[in-house]
Amino acid sequence: MLEGRTRRLVIFPRRYNAGRRVAMAGMTMAEKVLARASGRERVAAGEFVEAKIDLAMIHEITGAPSCLTLRELGIEKVWDPARIVVFNDHAVPADSEATATLQKHLREFVGDYGILNFYDLRDGICHQVLAEKGHVLPGSLIVGTDSHSCTYGALGAFSTGIGATEMVQVFATGRLWFKVPPTIKLVYIGQLPPGVTAKDMALMTVGRLGADGANYRGIEFAGPAVAGMGMSDRLTLCNMANETGAKVGMVAADGVTLDYLRDRARGQGEPVLPDADATYETTVEMDVSHLEPQVACHPAVENVKPISEVAGKEIHQAFLGSCTNGRLEDLRQAATVLKGRRIPRGVRMLVVPASQEVYLAAIREGLIETFLEAGAVVTNPNCAACGGIHGGIMAQGEVCIATTNRNFPGRMGRGTETYLASPSVVAASALAGKIADPRRL
């Protein structure tokens, strides 16, 4: 059992004493980004600001309505064609005429409005590609028509999901209003044991906070365990911030961030660090030194249990991929477990790299060969079964163990069950035909 401390602080946007203003507390990372973007010296939780957007992202499933509405309103130009990034990534190649039509709308939008950054069916998942192609800069304000746009907080950006209607305003004006969120600070002490990963930390956090435990809050991920993470793990951690209801999840930019961006960055960011006297709604300290692999069980992502309580659950499918865990480091973890072993008949394993860059690197390292020799099926980069709209949908009564971020009932098919875990657990479970602890291999 993890030990932790919780401290609750009251937020005062302004404090006065007998008519004389008292010095205000410092700002969190989220407050600093929104202050800069709204042209103000400082902001406080609970205030409303109108902020300039640094980058906007859409994909075919949720973004096409924004493009169509823009045309219906007669708006012929976007605020900045260089600050909009467009993706066809969720179901590529198109799985239906309806999806093909959505993708056609985006291609036409890109051409008609002169959008400079367009990634079509070969490139990969938006959240992975946006980071690896250097579009995400520390201290920037980013919005996307996808709830997991919070992923980019791993690079010190304030990034969040918005609706299609809000995106129309962004396309037209480059501005959007925000309510400054209060921030929860999560401090992870100790170091993860062998065989335990950032995905396990993320699942443990969702289980502890609950699916609504951080509703419209910012989260700052901090502490020695986070500082010691590579960028891939930080992306996983921030990707799942949304599963607690958080508006944004952020990791302070440091040497790891700068190393990752060294040959990628498209511009100069303005990294922000939280002030030492920043006011947090809650601070939670968690010791991860004795954490074991975690599994989010059907039917909710907050239904998290240690693998020792779940091992033995029969599965039919194992899914490795998604914007949460489809990076090269994730594929390496799974390949290490599968090397020299064979997945039994009756179990299907799907491997979907998060981007073309990841796919090519995995080929060069021999990882794809390992997956194929083990009996897995490898497909082109896309969201696949994660969103329940493409390859990997299951039949009623079937069970999947997946590296994705959500396990809503029926998400991978009516009457199905999905369990969430790390790449290592998914690979070990594929070999066993049931949920299994990779540390035993």
C-alpha positions in Angstrom: 0.0 0.0 0.0 1.3 3.4 -0.9 1.7 6.0 1.8 0.9 9.6 1.0 0.1 13.0 2.6 -2.6 15.4 1.5 -2.6 19.1 2.3 -5.4 21.3 1.3 -4.9 25.1 0.8 -7.4 27.8 0.3 -6.9 29.9 -2.8 -7.2 33.7 -2.5 -6.9 35.5 -5.8 -6.1 38.7 -3.9 -5.3 39.3 -0.2 -5.7 42.6 1.7 -5.0 43.7 5.2 -6.6 46.8 6.7 -6.7 48.4 3.2 -3.1 47.7 2.5 -2.3 45.1 -0.1 -0.2 42.1 1.1 2.2 40.5 -1.4 0.5 37.8 -3.3 1.7 34.2 -3.5 3.6 33.0 -6.5 2.1 31.3 -9.5 1.8 27.7 -10.7 3.0 26.6 -14.1 -0.6 26.8 -15.5 -1.1 30.3 -14.1 2.2 31.5 -15.6 1.4 30.2 -19.1 -2.1 31.8 -19.1 -0.7 35.1 -17.7 1.8 35.3 -20.5 -0.8 34.3 -23.2 -3.3 36.9 -21.9 -0.8 39.7 -21.7 -1.0 40.0 -17.9 1.6 40.1 -15.3 -0.2 37.5 -13.2 -3.4 35.6 -12.9 -5.0 33.5 -10.2 -7.1 30.4 -10.0 -10.8 31.2 -10.7 -10.2 34.2 -12.9 -11.3 34.3 -16.5 -8.8 35.4 -19.2 -8.8 35.7 -22.9 -5.6 34.2 -24.2 -3.7 34.0 -27.4 -3.3 30.5 -28.7 0.2 29.4 -29.8 -0.9 26.2 -31.6 -4.2 24.5 -32.6 -4.6 20.9 -33.6 -7.5 19.0 -35.2 -8.1 15.5 -36.5 -10.7 13.9 -38.8 -13.1 12.6 -36.1 -13.6 15.7 -34.0 -12.0 18.4 -36.2 -14.0 18.1 -39.4 -17.0 19.8 -37.9 -14.9 22.9 -37.2 -13.8 23.1 -40.8 -17.3 22.8 -42.1 -18.7 25.4 -39.7 -16.0 27.8 -40.6 -17.1 27.6 -44.2 -20.8 27.9 -43.3 -20.0 31.2 -41.5 -18.3 32.5 -44.6 -14.9 32.9 -42.9 -12.4 32.7 -45.7 -9.1 33.0 -43.8 -7.8 31.5 -40.6 -5.9 33.6 -38.1 -2.5 31.9 -38.8 -2.1 29.0 -41.2 1.3 28.2 -39.7 -0.1 27.7 -36.2 -2.7 25.1 -37.2 -1.8 21.4 -37.4 -4.2 19.0 -39.1 -4.2 15.2 -38.9 -5.9 12.2 -40.5 -4.9 9.6 -37.9 -7.7 7.9 -36.1 -8.9 5.4 -38.8 -6.3 5.2 -41.5 -6.7 3.9 -44.2 -10.4 4.9 -43.9 -12.6 2.2 -42.4 -15.8 3.4 -43.9 -17.3 5.9 -46.5 -18.2 8.2 -43.6 -14.6 8.3 -42.3 -13.3 8.8 -45.9 -15.6 11.8 -46.2 -14.3 13.3 -43.0 -10.7 12.9 -44.2 -11.6 14.4 -47.5 -13.0 17.5 -45.7 -9.7 18.0 -43.9 -7.7 17.6 -47.1 -9.9 20.3 -48.8 -9.6 22.5 -45.7 -5.8 22.3 -45.8 -5.7 23.3 -49.5 -8.3 26.0 -49.4 -7.1 27.7 -46.3 -3.3 27.3 -46.9 -2.6 25.3 -43.8 1.1 24.7 -43.6 1.2 21.6 -41.3 -0.8 18.6 -42.5 -0.1 15.0 -41.6 -2.1 12.4 -43.6 -2.6 8.7 -43.2 1.0 7.6 -43.2 2.4 9.8 -40.5 0.8 8.6 -37.2 -1.2 9.6 -34.2 -1.6 13.3 -33.6 -0.3 13.4 -30.0 2.9 11.5 -30.8 3.6 13.3 -34.1 3.0 16.8 -32.7 5.7 16.2 -30.1 8.2 14.3 -32.2 8.1 16.8 -35.0 8.9 19.7 -32.7 5.5 21.6 -32.8 5.3 21.5 -29.0 7.4 24.1 -27.2 7.8 24.7 -23.4 5.6 27.4 -22.0 3.2 27.4 -25.1 -0.6 27.4 -25.0 -2.0 24.6 -27.1 -5.5 23.5 -27.8 -6.8 20.4 -29.8 -10.2 18.9 -30.6 -9.2 15.8 -28.6 -9.3 15.2 -24.9 -5.8 13.8 -24.8 -4.3 17.0 -26.0 -3.1 17.2 -22.4 -0.2 14.9 -23.5 1.9 17.9 -24.5 2.2 19.0 -20.9 5.1 16.6 -20.7 7.2 19.2 -22.5 6.1 22.0 -20.1 3.2 23.3 -22.3 -0.3 24.2 -21.2 -2.2 21.9 -23.5 -5.9 21.0 -23.3 -8.8 19.6 -25.3 -11.6 21.9 -26.6 -14.8 21.4 -28.5 -15.3 21.8 -32.3 -17.3 25.0 -31.8 -14.5 26.6 -29.7 -12.0 25.6 -32.3 -14.0 27.7 -34.9 -13.3 30.7 -32.7 -9.6 29.8 -32.5 -9.4 29.4 -36.3 -11.0 32.8 -36.8 -9.3 34.9 -34.1 -6.4 32.9 -32.6 -7.9 33.6 -29.1 -10.0 31.7 -26.6 -11.2 32.4 -23.1 -10.1 30.2 -20.2 -11.0 29.9 -16.5 -7.7 29.7 -14.7 -7.7 26.3 -13.1 -6.6 25.6 -9.5 -3.6 23.2 -9.4 -3.0 19.9 -7.7 0.7 19.1 -7.1 1.6 15.4 -7.3 5.0 14.6 -5.8 6.4 11.2 -6.5 9.2 10.2 -4.3 11.5 7.2 -4.5 12.3 5.3 -7.7 10.3 2.8 -9.6 11.2 -0.9 -9.0 12.4 -3.0 -11.9 9.5 -4.1 -14.2 7.3 -1.1 -13.1 6.8 1.8 -15.4 5.4 5.2 -15.8 2.1 3.6 -17.0 1.8 1.9 -13.7 2.3 5.3 -12.0 -0.3 6.9 -14.2 -2.8 4.1 -13.5 -2.1 4.3 -9.8 -2.7 8.0 -9.9 -6.0 7.7 -11.6 -7.1 5.0 -9.2 -6.1 7.2 -6.2 -7.7 10.5 -7.5 -10.7 8.9 -9.2 -12.1 9.7 -12.6 -13.4 13.1 -11.4 -10.8 13.8 -8.7 -9.2 16.6 -10.6 -12.1 18.1 -12.5 -11.1 21.3 -14.2 -7.8 21.3 -12.3 -4.3 21.6 -13.4 -1.9 18.9 -12.3 1.8 19.4 -11.8 3.8 16.1 -11.9 6.9 16.5 -9.8 9.4 14.7 -7.5 12.4 12.5 -8.0 10.6 9.7 -9.8 9.4 12.2 -12.5 12.7 14.0 -12.7 14.3 10.7 -13.5 11.9 9.9 -16.4 12.7 10.1 -20.1 10.3 12.0 -22.4 8.4 8.9 -23.4 7.4 8.2 -19.8 6.5 11.8 -19.2 4.2 11.7 -22.3 2.5 8.6 -20.9 2.0 10.3 -17.5 0.5 13.5 -18.9 -1.6 11.7 -21.5 -3.6 10.1 -18.7 -4.1 13.3 -16.7 -7.4 13.7 -18.5 -8.6 10.4 -17.0 -8.9 12.2 -13.6 -10.9 15.0 -15.2 -7.9 17.4 -15.2 -7.8 20.4 -17.5 -4.1 20.1 -18.0 -1.2 18.0 -16.7 2.3 19.5 -16.8 5.9 18.5 -16.1 8.4 21.4 -15.7 10.8 21.7 -18.6 14.4 20.6 -17.7 17.4 19.0 -19.3 15.4 16.0 -20.4 13.0 18.4 -22.2 15.8 20.3 -23.9 17.6 17.2 -25.0 14.4 15.9 -26.6 13.8 19.1 -28.4 17.4 19.8 -29.4 17.0 18.6 -33.0 13.2 18.9 -33.2 12.0 22.2 -31.9 10.3 24.5 -34.5 11.0 27.8 -32.7 12.0 29.0 -29.3 9.9 28.2 -26.2 9.5 30.1 -23.0 9.9 27.5 -20.2 8.0 28.2 -17.0 8.7 26.8 -13.6 6.4 27.0 -10.6 7.2 29.6 -8.0 8.5 28.2 -4.7 5.5 30.0 -3.0 2.9 29.0 -5.5 -0.5 28.2 -4.1 -1.8 24.7 -4.7 -5.3 23.5 -4.0 -3.9 20.1 -2.9 -0.4 18.6 -2.6 -0.2 14.8 -2.6 3.0 13.0 -2.0 3.4 9.3 -3.1 6.2 6.9 -2.5 6.5 4.6 -5.6 9.5 2.6 -4.3 7.3 -0.5 -3.7 4.8 0.0 -6.5 3.9 -3.2 -8.4 2.4 -3.3 -11.9 -1.1 -1.9 -12.0 -4.2 -2.8 -14.0 -7.3 -0.7 -14.6 -10.1 -3.2 -14.6 -13.4 -3.3 -16.4 -15.6 -1.2 -16.4 -13.8 2.0 -15.4 -10.3 3.5 -15.6 -10.4 4.4 -12.0 -11.0 0.7 -11.0 -7.3 0.1 -10.6 -5.8 -2.9 -8.8 -2.3 -4.3 -8.3 -1.6 -7.1 -10.8 -1.4 -9.6 -7.9 -5.2 -9.2 -7.5 -6.0 -9.5 -11.2 -3.5 -12.1 -12.6 -5.2 -15.1 -14.1 -8.1 -13.2 -15.8 -8.5 -14.9 -19.2 -8.0 -12.6 -22.3 -8.6 -13.0 -26.0 -6.7 -10.0 -27.3 -3.6 -8.0 -26.4 -3.3 -4.5 -27.8 0.1 -2.6 -27.8 -0.1 0.9 -29.1 -2.0 4.2 -28.9 -1.0 7.7 -28.0 -0.4 6.5 -24.4 2.1 3.7 -25.1 2.9 3.3 -28.8 6.4 4.8 -28.6 9.7 3.1 -29.4 10.4 2.7 -25.7 7.1 0.9 -25.2 7.7 -1.4 -28.1 11.1 -2.2 -26.7 9.6 -3.2 -23.3 7.1 -5.6 -25.0 9.7 -7.0 -27.4 12.0 -7.9 -24.4 9.2 -10.0 -22.9 8.3 -11.6 -26.3 11.8 -12.4 -27.5 12.2 -16.1 -28.3 8.7 -16.9 -27.2 5.5 -17.7 -29.0 1.9 -16.4 -28.5 -0.5 -19.3 -28.3 -3.3 -19.8 -30.7 -6.5 -18.5 -29.4 -4.8 -15.2 -28.3 -4.5 -12.3 -30.7 -1.8 -9.6 -30.2 -2.0 -6.4 -32.2 1.0 -4.1 -32.4 0.4 -0.5 -33.7 3.4 1.9 -33.6 2.3 5.5 -32.7 4.1 7.1 -35.7 6.0 6.4 -38.9 9.1 7.5 -37.1 8.6 4.9 -34.4 7.7 2.2 -36.9 10.9 2.8 -38.9 13.0 2.8 -35.8 11.4 -0.4 -34.6 12.2 -2.1 -38.0 15.8 -1.0 -37.8 16.1 -2.4 -34.2 14.6 -5.7 -35.1 11.6 -5.2 -32.9 9.0 -5.8 -35.6 10.7 -9.1 -36.5 10.5 -10.0 -32.8 6.7 -9.3 -32.8 6.1 -11.2 -36.0 8.1 -14.2 -34.9 6.1 -14.2 -31.7 2.9 -14.4 -33.6 1.7 -10.8 -33.3 0.1 -8.8 -36.0 1.7 -5.4 -36.8 -0.3 -2.6 -38.5 0.4 0.9 -39.8 0.5 3.8 -37.3 -3.0 4.9 -36.3 -5.4 4.9 -33.3 -6.8 1.5 -34.2 -8.9 -0.3 -31.6 -8.3 2.4 -28.9 -11.2 4.5 -30.1 -13.3 1.6 -31.1 -13.4 2.7 -34.8 -10.8 0.6 -36.6 -8.8 -2.6 -36.6 -9.0 -4.7 -33.4 -12.7 -4.5 -32.5 -13.8 -7.5 -30.6 -16.8 -9.8 -30.5 -19.3 -9.8 -27.6 -17.9 -11.6 -24.5 -14.3 -11.1 -25.5 -11.6 -9.5 -23.2 -8.7 -7.3 -24.2 -5.6 -6.2 -22.2 -4.4 -2.9 -23.7 -1.9 -0.1 -23.3 -4.6 2.4 -24.1 -6.0 5.1 -21.8 -9.7 4.2 -21.5 -11.7 1.1 -20.9 -15.3 2.3 -21.1 -17.7 -0.6 -21.5 -18.1 -1.5 -25.2 -15.3 0.8 -26.3 -13.7 -2.0 -28.3 -17.1 -3.6 -29.2 -20.4 -4.2 -27.6 -20.4 -6.6 -24.7 -16.6 -6.6 -24.5 -14.2 -5.9 -21.6 -11.0 -3.9 -21.7 -8.2 -3.9 -19.0 -5.4 -1.3 -19.1 -1.8 -2.0 -18.3 1.8 -1.4 -19.3 3.5 -2.7 -22.4 5.3 -5.4 -20.4 2.1 -6.6 -18.8 0.3 -6.7 -22.2 3.1 -8.7 -23.7 3.3 -11.2 -20.8 -0.5 -11.6 -20.9 -0.4 -12.3 -24.6 2.0 -15.2 -23.9 0.0 -16.5 -21.0 -3.5 -16.1 -22.5 -4.5 -14.4 -19.2 -3.4 -11.3 -17.3 0.1 -12.0 -16.2 3.0 -10.4 -14.3 6.0 -9.8 -16.6 8.4 -9.9 -13.6 7.8 -13.6 -13.4 9.3 -14.2 -16.9 
